[in-house]
Amino acid sequence: MKITAINAGPRARGNTAALLNCALDIAALEGHDVKLIQLSELTFKGCRSCFVCKLDKEPNRSQAACAVKDGLSEVLT
């Protein structure tokens, strides 16, 4: 199983990161594929309220795509 943790805290080595790393270490010991994403290391902008994600009605897609292409695009897919 793939497990992705997202640290939204401002410090990459802060308390939130320490807790997430502990959880991911245990999951890795159980044989899971783990990944930690540090939001503070990504360059991204906030929502523009353009509603492209709401208007995207492709039937085979589980989640609509965001029109803003930035560092957060890979995380959202």
Backbone hydrogen bonds, N-H to C=O, Kabsch-Sander energy under -0.5 kcal/mol:
donor,donor_aa,acceptor,acceptor_aa,energy
3,I,33,D,-3.1
5,A,35,K,-2.7
7,N,5,A,-0.6
7,N,37,I,-3.1
8,A,6,I,-0.8
12,A,10,P,-0.5
14,G,11,R,-1.4
18,A,14,G,-2.1
19,L,15,N,-2.3
20,L,16,T,-2.5
21,N,17,A,-2.7
22,C,18,A,-1.9
23,A,19,L,-2.2
24,L,20,L,-2.6
25,D,21,N,-2.5
26,I,22,C,-1.9
27,A,23,A,-2.1
28,A,24,L,-2.6
29,L,25,D,-1.9
30,E,26,I,-1.2
31,G,28,A,-1.5
32,H,27,A,-2.2
33,D,1,M,-2.2
34,V,32,H,-0.7
35,K,3,I,-1.7
37,I,5,A,-2.9
38,Q,36,L,-0.5
39,L,7,N,-2.3
39,L,37,I,-0.7
41,E,38,Q,-1.5
42,L,39,L,-1.5
44,F,42,L,-0.7
55,L,51,F,-1.7
56,D,52,V,-1.3
57,K,55,L,-0.8
61,R,58,E,-1.1
69,K,67,A,-0.6
70,D,68,V,-0.8
71,G,43,T,-2.5
73,S,70,D,-1.5
76,L,72,L,-1.9
77,T,73,S,-0.9
